[in-house]
């Protein structure tokens, strides 16, 4: 049934409750305490990405702010009660106005395009970061639904927890065991896709010790919402101690262990492998190791069951 316009207006007015609006606004106040991770960078890449966002907003405000001011000014000046306003009902065209109207957006597009061009080359994911320290190599594999981190130089591996030395560049080689995914640590910057049968490159760095949130930003099935991990940035001395503690203290990550890990599982508690096959990542990329099953119909297991947790 279609209500008449007057009846529809009365229904909407009755449904509107100002107290409900106040409650909703009050309920949103706690969200103001959430840390804006992208705008709170902890590394050189994240810092440059923040500057790109702020510069882009500043450039666009050159159009937005004058437009808002002009809209309010025109509405005020040409109000019905202002006899001083000069109205030209037969006005059709002005070349000067057209030049201003079109030149400003064109300049904005040029500036934004130049900013995007320069920054895309400066922040090339495969471009090494300038640092006197030798980069740490980490191999990343996105699985269903967890993250595997292999340290080929140290001979260890971890699941759903990434430990890195602060102040040291980290060179990531990334691939996927099954479907496409994304690797993203908001405070460090540089979201990048992981794809089956391919290896992408990414360089990041944490400037200071701390714990940073990492996640998947690409929907990949039932366990996607729990596919996150912690990045523990520690001092170089603590990182060396962590490697020494981890090495030889847990199960070995070889082909058989990887096949067990590749089975679908959700809410996997972080754990480590005391040894890792140095050729495993290459085998995953070249698909010498069989790809993971990918999202399928059925209930994934709640947990994998290695012996050592950390």
C-alpha positions in Angstrom: 0.0 0.0 0.0 1.3 3.4 -0.9 0.8 6.2 1.6 -0.2 9.7 0.5 2.6 12.2 0.9 1.1 13.9 3.9 0.5 10.6 5.6 4.0 9.5 4.8 5.4 12.7 6.3 3.4 12.2 9.5 4.6 8.6 9.8 8.3 9.7 9.4 7.8 12.4 12.0 6.3 10.0 14.5 9.1 7.5 13.9 11.8 10.2 14.5 12.8 10.3 18.1 15.3 13.0 19.1 16.3 11.0 22.2 17.2 8.0 20.0 19.6 10.3 18.0 21.2 11.4 21.3 21.7 7.8 22.4 23.2 6.9 19.1 25.6 9.8 19.2 26.6 9.0 22.8 27.2 5.4 21.9 29.6 6.5 19.1 31.8 8.5 21.5 33.9 5.6 22.7 35.0 5.1 19.1 36.7 8.4 19.3 39.3 6.7 21.4 40.3 4.3 18.7 43.8 4.8 17.4 43.8 5.8 13.7 46.5 3.3 12.8 47.2 4.6 9.3 47.6 8.1 10.7 49.8 6.8 13.5 52.7 5.4 11.5 55.6 3.5 13.2 57.9 3.2 10.2 59.3 5.1 7.3 56.9 3.7 4.7 53.9 4.4 6.9 55.1 7.9 7.6 55.4 8.6 3.8 52.0 7.2 3.2 50.5 9.4 5.9 52.1 12.5 4.2 50.6 11.4 0.9 47.1 11.2 2.4 47.5 14.6 4.1 48.9 16.3 1.0 46.1 14.8 -1.1 43.5 16.1 1.3 45.1 19.5 1.4 45.1 19.7 -2.4 41.4 18.7 -2.6 40.5 21.2 0.1 41.7 24.0 -2.3 38.4 23.2 -4.2 36.2 22.0 -1.4 36.6 24.9 1.0 36.1 27.8 -1.5 33.1 25.9 -2.9 31.5 25.6 0.5 32.2 29.3 1.3 30.9 30.4 -2.1 27.7 28.3 -1.7 27.0 29.9 1.7 27.9 33.4 0.5 25.7 33.2 -2.6 22.8 31.8 -0.6 23.2 34.7 1.9 23.7 37.5 -0.7 20.9 36.4 -3.1 18.3 35.8 -0.3 14.9 37.1 -1.1 15.1 39.9 1.5 18.3 41.5 0.1 17.3 44.3 -2.3 21.0 45.1 -3.1 21.5 41.7 -4.9 21.8 42.2 -8.6 20.0 39.5 -10.5 20.5 38.8 -14.2 17.7 36.4 -15.3 18.8 36.6 -18.9 22.5 35.7 -18.1 23.7 32.7 -20.3 27.5 32.6 -20.6 30.8 34.1 -19.3 34.1 33.1 -20.6 35.9 34.3 -17.5 33.7 32.3 -15.2 34.1 29.2 -17.4 37.9 29.6 -17.3 37.9 29.8 -13.5 35.4 26.9 -13.1 37.5 24.6 -15.3 41.0 25.7 -14.6 41.0 25.0 -10.8 39.8 21.4 -11.1 42.3 20.8 -13.9 45.1 22.1 -11.7 44.0 19.9 -8.8 44.0 16.9 -11.1 47.5 17.8 -12.3 48.8 18.2 -8.7 47.1 14.9 -7.5 48.4 13.1 -10.6 52.0 14.4 -10.0 51.8 13.4 -6.3 50.6 9.9 -7.2 53.3 9.5 -9.9 56.2 10.6 -7.7 55.0 8.7 -4.6 54.3 5.5 -6.5 57.9 5.4 -7.6 59.2 6.5 -4.2 57.2 3.8 -2.4 57.7 1.0 -4.8 57.2 -2.1 -2.6 60.2 -3.8 -4.1 62.5 -0.8 -3.5 64.9 -1.4 -0.7 64.8 1.0 2.3 67.7 3.2 2.8 69.5 2.0 6.0 73.0 1.1 7.2 71.6 -2.2 8.6 71.3 -5.3 6.5 67.7 -6.3 5.8 66.1 -9.2 7.6 64.6 -11.8 5.2 61.1 -13.0 6.0 59.1 -15.3 3.7 55.3 -14.9 4.1 52.6 -17.5 3.1 48.9 -16.8 3.5 47.0 -19.9 4.2 43.4 -20.8 5.1 43.0 -19.0 7.5 46.4 -18.1 9.1 49.8 -16.6 8.3 53.1 -18.5 8.1 56.3 -16.6 8.5 59.6 -18.3 7.6 63.0 -16.9 8.6 65.3 -18.5 6.1 68.5 -16.9 7.5 67.7 -18.0 11.0 66.1 -21.4 10.1 62.9 -20.9 12.2 59.3 -20.2 11.4 56.2 -18.9 13.2 52.4 -18.9 12.6 50.2 -15.8 13.3 53.0 -13.9 15.1 55.8 -12.0 13.4 58.9 -11.0 15.4 61.2 -8.4 13.9 64.1 -6.2 15.1 63.2 -2.6 15.5 65.2 -0.1 13.4 66.2 -2.9 10.9 64.6 -3.1 7.4 62.6 -6.2 6.7 62.5 -7.7 3.2 59.3 -9.7 2.7 58.8 -12.3 0.0 55.1 -13.1 -0.1 52.9 -15.8 -1.7 49.6 -17.5 -1.1 49.0 -21.2 -0.4 45.5 -21.0 -1.9 43.3 -18.0 -2.8 44.4 -14.4 -3.3 44.9 -12.5 0.0 46.5 -9.3 1.3 49.2 -8.6 3.8 48.7 -5.4 5.7 50.2 -3.9 8.9 48.5 -0.5 9.0 51.1 1.3 11.2 54.0 0.1 9.1 52.3 0.7 5.7 52.4 -1.1 2.4 49.4 -3.3 1.9 50.3 -5.9 -0.8 48.5 -8.9 -2.4 49.6 -12.5 -2.0 48.8 -14.8 -5.0 49.2 -18.4 -5.5 52.1 -19.3 -7.8 53.6 -15.9 -7.5 56.1 -14.2 -5.2 55.7 -10.5 -4.4 58.3 -8.3 -2.7 57.7 -5.8 0.1 60.1 -3.7 2.3 59.0 -2.4 5.7 60.6 -1.2 8.9 59.5 -0.6 12.5 61.3 2.4 13.9 60.7 1.6 17.5 59.9 -1.5 19.7 56.2 -2.2 20.1 53.4 -4.5 19.1 51.6 -3.7 15.9 48.4 -5.2 14.4 48.5 -7.1 11.1 45.6 -8.4 9.1 44.3 -9.8 5.9 42.4 -7.1 3.9 40.9 -9.4 1.3 37.9 -11.7 2.0 39.0 -15.3 1.5 36.3 -17.5 3.1 34.9 -18.6 6.5 37.9 -17.8 8.7 38.7 -14.4 7.1 37.6 -12.4 10.1 40.1 -14.1 12.4 43.0 -14.0 9.9 45.1 -11.5 11.8 48.5 -11.5 13.5 50.7 -9.5 15.8 54.0 -7.9 14.8 56.4 -7.8 17.7 59.1 -5.3 17.1 61.9 -5.8 19.6 65.5 -4.6 20.0 68.1 -6.4 17.9 69.4 -8.1 21.0 66.0 -9.4 22.0 65.4 -10.6 18.4 68.7 -12.6 18.6 67.5 -14.0 21.9 64.1 -14.9 20.5 65.8 -16.8 17.6 68.1 -18.7 19.9 65.2 -19.6 22.1 63.0 -20.7 19.2 65.7 -22.6 17.3 65.5 -26.3 17.9 62.7 -25.9 20.6 59.7 -27.0 18.5 58.7 -29.1 15.6 60.3 -29.0 12.2 58.6 -27.2 9.3 59.1 -29.6 6.3 56.9 -30.7 3.5 54.8 -33.0 5.7 54.3 -30.4 8.4 53.4 -27.8 5.8 50.7 -30.0 4.3 49.2 -30.4 7.8 49.4 -26.7 8.4 47.8 -25.9 5.0 44.5 -27.6 6.1 41.8 -25.2 6.8 41.7 -24.0 10.3 40.4 -20.9 12.2 41.4 -19.0 15.3 44.9 -20.6 15.3 46.9 -19.7 18.4 50.4 -18.4 17.5 53.2 -21.0 17.7 56.7 -21.5 16.3 58.7 -24.1 14.5 62.2 -24.8 15.8 63.5 -25.6 12.3 62.4 -24.8 8.8 63.2 -26.3 5.4 65.1 -23.5 3.5 63.6 -24.6 0.2 60.0 -24.7 1.3 59.0 -21.3 0.2 60.3 -21.8 -3.3 58.5 -25.1 -3.4 55.2 -23.3 -2.5 55.7 -20.6 -5.1 56.5 -23.1 -7.9 53.7 -25.4 -6.6 56.1 -28.3 -6.1 54.2 -28.3 -2.8 50.6 -28.8 -3.6 48.4 -25.7 -3.2 46.0 -25.4 -0.3 42.4 -26.5 -0.8 40.9 -23.0 -0.8 37.5 -22.1 0.6 35.2 -25.1 0.4 31.9 -26.3 1.7 32.2 -27.7 5.1 33.2 -26.8 8.6 36.9 -25.9 9.1 38.7 -27.2 12.1 39.0 -24.9 15.0 42.7 -25.4 15.6 45.9 -27.0 14.3 47.9 -29.1 16.8 51.6 -28.6 16.8 53.3 -29.4 20.1 55.0 -26.1 20.8 53.2 -22.8 21.5 54.6 -19.3 22.1 
